[in-house]
Amino acid sequence: MLLYDAGIWLYRQGIRIASKTRNVKARQLNAGLNGVWDKLRSEADAGGGYVWIHAASLGEFEQGRPLMEKIRREHPDKKILLTFFSPSGYEVRKNYGGADVIVYMPQDTRRNVRKFLDIVRPEMAIFVKYEFWLNYLAELKRRDIPTYLISGIFRKDQAFFRSYGGYYRKALRCFTKLYLQDEGSRRLLEGIGIRNSAVTGDTRFDRVSDIMRGVRPLPLLDRFCATAEERRADRECSHRALIFMAGSSWPADEAVYGEWLRESEGVKGVIAPHEFDEERLRKMIEFFGNKAVLLSDATKNPSLLNDAKVLIIDCFGLLSSAYTYADIAYVGGGFGAGLHNINEAAVYGVPVIYGPNNAKFIEAQEMKTLGGGIEVTDKESFGNAIDLLTRDAGHRLEKGEKSAAYIRGKLGATDKIYAELFR
């Protein structure tokens, strides 16, 4: 435990040092951590009694959001405290209306934990997917506060299942119950003596279904891609351009599909880079030439879309709705650190292409098996896959339906978890 505490301290010092450089995320995180106690004192109800929900980042927030919103609908009297670990979650959702208080989670030192819980006095704590903070979990258990993990998923290479993972196994025993995505996770936990779990599924499927039902037209994408009515009337793309949408795209992904998109006939591209700054956008415009337009520029001058072939979404918050315009989706990250959310695209009934680094994402494996997901390993395999999808409309539509059917078959995790927490 001393090594763990030392690691937390060193990490905090690293943030302070990095915040003095050009590292924007480090500056945001450092400022947020410095201000967390004042924010809690000014905004938190002195009576405590919060349902505390912790999400590491934006993806985990979206995963926990269906449960938060169901709690809000069914129990409007409940107070919700939402914490984030990462600036990419907090900075985007710090004004989210579904929680009463939103702050960074104070660093996991024993002193911070006691101080935080003394202020918040949660009636329950809910951690989303991957969050295992040893001091928080130990203190929650000591105070007899019900603590849950939702949409949890485990792999045999994690520390819990290693010979040196004793402290982490102890942390798992602090949970009142663990709600898991799949049976494989349950078996792994049972193998180390953790039996307080249930397979309830992944709340992300409920979230993308909610987004699809509430999607609204985006006027500039209507203009660039064709309206929903035009697209429904011409699903085979015989009288309109086929729309290839690349979401959460990294340079490694563009190295795979970029040349094809630039040279292809009868295809328009919409690209939502995962991260972007002026230099990144400049390079993208340079690669695609004068047929590429930034959404921010098109907002000021919509006529720029008239001759555009590639539209680059240089803002956050649109991607999950923008996928409704796609005929074929490519989801990035699979040639880098790890695949991004393919469910956001699949729910709209389109085939989804992604790279090979997807072993940690069960949905990528299952969707590939069912035929809606297409794994590519390099530029050549991408070329083979995209050639068939663009040439054969029947093949493309069939794969899209398999994607949508996969999502439909996974709905309901939120209701199952809620029923157990508030029965």
RAVENWO-V969752 format. One record per backbone hydrogen bond with DSSP energy under -0.5 kcal/mol. CO is the residue of the C=O (numbers start at 1). NH is the residue of the N-H. E is the energy in kcal/mol with one decimal. If there is no record, write none. Layout:
BEGIN
co: {CO:CO}
nh: {NH:NH}
e: {E:E}
END
This chain:
BEGIN
co: {1:2:3:4:5:6:7:8:9:10:11:12:13:14:15:17:18:18:22:23:24:25:26:27:28:29:30:31:32:33:35:36:37:38:39:40:45:49:50:50:50:51:51:52:53:54:55:56:56:57:58:59:60:61:62:64:65:66:67:68:69:70:71:75:79:80:80:81:82:83:84:86:86:87:89:90:93:96:101:103:104:107:109:110:111:112:113:114:115:116:117:120:121:123:124:125:126:127:127:128:129:130:132:133:134:135:136:137:138:139:140:141:144:146:147:147:148:149:150:152:155:158:159:162:165:166:167:168:169:171:172:177:177:178:178:179:180:180:182:183:184:185:186:187:188:189:189:190:193:195:196:198:198:201:202:202:203:204:205:206:207:208:209:210:212:217:218:218:219:220:221:221:222:227:228:229:230:232:234:242:242:243:243:243:244:244:245:245:246:247:249:250:250:251:253:253:254:257:258:259:260:266:268:269:270:271:271:272:272:277:278:279:280:281:282:283:284:285:288:289:291:291:293:294:295:296:297:301:302:303:305:309:310:310:311:311:312:312:318:318:319:321:322:323:327:328:329:330:330:331:332:333:333:334:340:342:342:343:345:346:351:352:353:354:356:357:358:360:361:361:362:363:364:365:366:367:367:367:372:374:378:379:380:381:382:383:384:385:386:387:388:391:392:393:394:395:396:397:398:399:400:401:402:403:404:405:407:408:412:413:414:415:416:417:418:420}
nh: {5:6:7:8:9:10:11:12:13:14:15:16:17:18:19:20:21:23:24:27:28:29:30:31:32:33:34:35:36:36:39:40:41:42:43:44:48:79:52:123:124:53:81:126:83:128:85:85:86:61:62:63:64:65:66:68:69:70:71:72:73:74:75:78:51:100:101:53:103:55:105:89:90:91:93:94:96:99:82:84:106:109:113:114:115:116:117:118:119:120:121:50:49:146:52:148:54:129:150:130:153:132:134:137:138:139:140:141:142:143:145:144:146:125:176:177:127:179:129:181:158:161:162:165:169:170:171:172:173:174:175:149:179:180:198:152:200:201:186:187:188:189:190:191:192:192:194:193:195:197:178:180:200:203:205:206:207:208:209:210:211:212:213:214:215:219:221:222:223:224:225:226:226:231:232:233:234:235:237:244:268:245:327:328:246:270:247:330:272:332:274:253:254:255:256:257:258:261:262:263:264:242:244:311:246:273:313:248:249:281:282:283:284:285:286:287:288:289:291:292:309:310:312:298:299:300:301:304:305:306:308:269:293:312:271:313:295:314:321:322:323:324:325:326:351:245:353:247:332:355:340:336:338:357:342:345:346:347:348:349:329:374:331:376:358:339:361:362:364:365:366:367:368:369:370:371:372:373:352:354:382:383:384:385:386:387:388:389:390:391:392:393:396:397:398:399:400:401:402:403:404:405:406:407:408:409:410:411:416:417:418:419:420:421:422:423}
e: {-2.8:-2.4:-2.3:-2.1:-2.1:-2.6:-2.2:-2.0:-2.1:-2.3:-2.0:-1.9:-2.3:-2.8:-2.1:-1.4:-1.8:-0.7:-1.0:-2.0:-2.5:-2.8:-2.7:-2.4:-2.4:-2.6:-2.3:-1.6:-0.5:-0.7:-2.2:-2.4:-2.6:-2.0:-2.0:-2.6:-2.1:-0.5:-0.8:-2.7:-1.2:-0.6:-2.2:-3.0:-2.2:-1.9:-0.8:-1.3:-2.8:-2.1:-2.4:-1.6:-2.3:-1.8:-0.6:-2.1:-2.8:-1.7:-2.6:-2.3:-2.1:-2.9:-2.8:-2.3:-3.3:-2.2:-1.5:-3.0:-2.0:-2.5:-3.1:-1.3:-2.4:-2.3:-2.1:-1.1:-1.7:-0.9:-3.0:-1.6:-0.5:-2.4:-2.7:-2.1:-2.2:-3.0:-2.6:-2.0:-1.6:-2.7:-2.2:-0.9:-2.3:-0.5:-2.5:-2.8:-2.9:-0.6:-2.4:-2.1:-0.7:-0.7:-0.7:-2.7:-2.2:-2.2:-2.6:-2.0:-2.3:-2.1:-2.6:-1.4:-0.6:-2.5:-2.9:-1.3:-3.1:-3.3:-2.8:-2.9:-1.9:-1.6:-1.8:-1.6:-2.4:-2.2:-1.7:-1.7:-1.0:-1.7:-1.2:-1.5:-0.5:-0.6:-2.1:-2.6:-1.9:-2.3:-1.3:-2.3:-2.0:-2.3:-2.5:-1.9:-0.6:-1.4:-2.7:-1.6:-0.8:-1.5:-2.1:-3.1:-0.9:-0.5:-1.4:-0.5:-2.0:-2.5:-1.7:-2.2:-2.4:-2.3:-2.2:-1.6:-1.0:-0.6:-0.9:-2.6:-2.1:-2.0:-3.3:-0.5:-1.8:-2.5:-2.7:-2.0:-0.9:-0.7:-1.8:-0.6:-2.9:-0.6:-2.6:-1.8:-0.5:-2.4:-0.6:-2.9:-3.0:-2.8:-2.2:-0.9:-2.1:-1.8:-1.4:-2.1:-2.4:-2.4:-2.5:-2.0:-1.9:-2.4:-2.9:-2.8:-2.8:-0.6:-3.0:-0.8:-1.8:-2.5:-2.3:-2.1:-1.8:-2.6:-2.3:-2.1:-2.4:-1.7:-0.8:-1.8:-3.2:-2.2:-2.9:-2.4:-2.1:-1.0:-2.1:-2.2:-2.0:-1.6:-0.8:-2.7:-2.5:-0.5:-2.6:-0.6:-2.9:-1.0:-0.8:-2.7:-1.7:-1.6:-2.3:-1.8:-0.6:-2.6:-2.9:-2.6:-0.5:-0.5:-2.2:-1.8:-1.2:-2.9:-0.8:-0.7:-2.4:-2.0:-1.6:-2.4:-2.4:-2.9:-2.6:-2.7:-2.2:-1.3:-2.0:-0.7:-1.0:-1.4:-2.8:-2.6:-1.6:-1.9:-2.1:-1.1:-1.4:-1.8:-2.0:-2.1:-2.0:-2.3:-2.1:-2.1:-3.1:-1.8:-1.5:-2.1:-2.1:-1.9:-2.2:-0.7:-2.2:-2.8:-2.2:-2.1:-2.1:-2.1:-1.7:-1.7:-2.2:-2.5:-1.8:-1.8:-2.4:-2.0:-1.8:-1.0:-1.8:-2.4:-2.8:-2.3:-1.2:-2.4:-2.4:-0.6}
END
